[in-house]
């Protein structure tokens, strides 16, 4: 019985990792657009960024994240 449970867990983990990769690939274009928009915001001066309620640090953190992780 333990072997069956272990095999099921391994199969589930493999299916889950395949799904994670699939989701990462599908989300890539959206994250790429977001990074391009964040990089465009970095060209704004601090006064404008403060006016729309975001900080330069938060933009840099978002733009620096990996495209494969959401």
Backbone bond lengths (Angstrom), bond angles and torsions (degrees), N, CA, C in turn:
res aa  C-N    CA-C-N  psi(-1)  N-CA   C-N-CA  omega(-1)  CA-C   N-CA-C  phi
1 X - - - 1.445 - - 1.528 111.14 -
2 X 1.295 118.11 -37.40 1.457 121.16 178.32 1.520 110.57 -64.06
3 X 1.330 117.34 -38.84 1.459 121.16 -179.96 1.516 110.58 -62.99
4 X 1.315 118.25 -41.67 1.462 121.92 179.80 1.526 109.58 -63.13
5 X 1.316 116.47 -43.90 1.459 119.94 179.47 1.524 110.54 -63.72
6 X 1.318 116.91 -42.18 1.469 120.75 179.11 1.528 110.96 -63.54
7 X 1.327 117.27 -43.40 1.459 121.29 178.53 1.511 110.46 -62.90
8 X 1.313 117.43 -42.08 1.466 121.56 178.98 1.534 110.51 -62.91
9 X 1.320 116.49 -42.86 1.455 120.82 179.62 1.522 110.70 -63.55
10 X 1.328 116.92 -42.74 1.454 120.81 179.26 1.523 110.74 -63.57
11 X 1.329 117.22 -43.45 1.459 121.28 178.73 1.519 110.46 -63.92
12 X 1.311 116.72 -42.17 1.463 120.84 178.74 1.527 110.60 -63.41
13 X 1.320 116.74 -41.83 1.472 120.63 179.53 1.524 110.64 -64.40
14 X 1.322 117.69 -40.12 1.464 120.93 178.71 1.522 110.49 -65.70
15 X 1.323 116.88 -42.21 1.464 119.98 178.70 1.519 110.66 -65.48
16 X 1.318 116.67 -38.91 1.458 120.72 179.89 1.532 110.68 -66.39
17 X 1.330 117.24 -42.20 1.462 119.08 -179.58 1.524 110.53 -66.87
18 X 1.317 118.12 -33.60 1.459 121.06 174.73 1.509 111.27 -65.16
19 X 1.318 116.57 -38.59 1.471 121.30 178.95 1.528 110.62 -68.13
20 X 1.316 116.55 -38.81 1.464 120.89 179.04 1.523 109.70 -62.35
21 X 1.322 117.27 -43.94 1.457 121.27 178.28 1.530 110.49 -63.89
22 X 1.325 116.38 -43.82 1.468 121.29 178.65 1.533 110.59 -60.13
23 X 1.325 117.41 -45.50 1.470 121.35 178.60 1.527 111.45 -63.54
24 X 1.332 116.60 -38.56 1.472 120.10 179.38 1.524 110.74 -64.26
25 X 1.318 116.24 -41.48 1.468 120.08 179.84 1.525 110.55 -67.06
26 X 1.333 117.33 -43.05 1.462 120.21 179.60 1.527 112.57 -66.24
27 X 1.329 117.72 -32.49 1.452 121.65 -178.25 1.517 113.92 -83.61
28 X 1.325 117.43 -9.06 1.463 121.13 -176.30 1.531 113.36 -57.40
29 X 1.340 120.68 -47.96 1.471 119.47 -179.33 1.533 113.18 -60.49
30 X 1.327 116.95 -39.09 1.465 120.29 178.85 1.526 110.64 -64.59
31 X 1.335 116.47 -46.31 1.464 119.71 -179.79 1.530 111.42 -66.38
32 X 1.330 116.85 -33.74 1.455 120.40 177.35 1.527 110.34 -63.88
33 X 1.338 117.39 -43.55 1.479 121.03 176.65 1.520 111.04 -62.33
34 X 1.344 116.22 -42.28 1.468 119.97 179.33 1.524 110.95 -61.04
35 X 1.330 117.59 -43.21 1.463 120.71 -179.96 1.522 110.89 -64.57
36 X 1.327 116.61 -38.76 1.465 120.34 178.60 1.533 110.07 -63.92
37 X 1.338 116.32 -40.43 1.469 120.11 178.03 1.520 111.13 -67.52
38 X 1.330 117.09 -40.89 1.464 120.06 178.23 1.527 111.02 -63.22
39 X 1.312 116.67 -41.55 1.465 119.79 178.53 1.525 111.08 -65.33
40 X 1.333 117.81 -33.52 1.468 120.44 175.86 1.526 110.01 -66.58
41 X 1.335 117.81 -37.89 1.459 121.14 178.58 1.529 111.63 -64.80
42 X 1.317 117.12 -29.02 1.461 119.81 179.04 1.529 111.68 -63.65
43 X 1.319 117.08 -19.12 1.462 120.66 177.32 1.520 113.41 -78.90
44 X 1.328 117.61 -11.73 1.468 121.51 179.42 1.524 109.55 -77.25
45 X 1.315 116.88 153.30 1.463 118.72 176.47 1.531 109.79 -80.03
46 X 1.322 115.99 164.00 1.465 121.39 -175.15 1.523 112.65 -60.23
47 X 1.327 117.68 -33.63 1.458 121.04 179.26 1.530 110.88 -61.38
48 X 1.317 117.22 -45.91 1.464 120.61 179.63 1.526 111.65 -66.79
49 X 1.321 116.90 -40.96 1.463 120.10 178.34 1.527 110.91 -62.34
50 X 1.322 116.36 -42.81 1.462 120.95 178.37 1.527 109.98 -63.66
51 X 1.323 116.74 -36.92 1.459 121.89 -179.96 1.528 112.01 -63.81
52 X 1.329 117.86 -36.33 1.464 119.69 178.93 1.526 112.41 -91.88
53 X 1.334 116.97 -0.02 1.460 121.33 170.13 1.511 116.41 87.93
54 X 1.317 117.82 24.94 1.461 119.62 175.56 1.523 109.79 -129.05
55 X 1.316 114.73 152.96 1.462 118.82 -179.11 1.529 109.94 -103.14
56 X 1.291 115.95 156.00 1.459 121.32 178.55 1.535 110.17 -62.13
57 X 1.341 117.07 -36.21 1.462 120.64 178.97 1.526 111.82 -62.21
58 X 1.332 117.42 -43.65 1.465 119.67 -180.00 1.525 111.07 -65.88
59 X 1.312 117.59 -35.67 1.465 120.70 177.15 1.528 109.68 -65.90
60 X 1.323 117.27 -44.08 1.466 120.60 -179.38 1.521 111.11 -65.09
61 X 1.337 117.60 -37.99 1.466 119.83 176.92 1.523 110.24 -63.61
62 X 1.325 116.96 -44.14 1.461 120.52 -179.86 1.513 112.42 -66.45
63 X 1.315 116.86 -40.61 1.464 120.87 -179.28 1.523 111.58 -71.44
64 X 1.315 117.15 -23.85 1.455 120.53 -178.14 1.513 114.61 -87.80
65 X 1.329 117.60 -7.09 1.460 120.49 -179.76 1.521 111.24 -69.17
66 X 1.300 115.77 156.09 1.460 121.59 179.35 1.535 109.73 -67.84
67 X 1.310 115.81 141.92 1.472 120.16 178.10 1.527 111.28 -70.57
68 X 1.326 118.22 -18.69 1.454 121.31 -178.11 1.514 112.35 -87.03
69 X 1.305 116.87 -14.67 1.479 119.62 179.85 1.522 108.99 -112.12
70 X 1.312 113.66 138.09 1.469 118.39 -179.21 1.499 111.09 -96.63
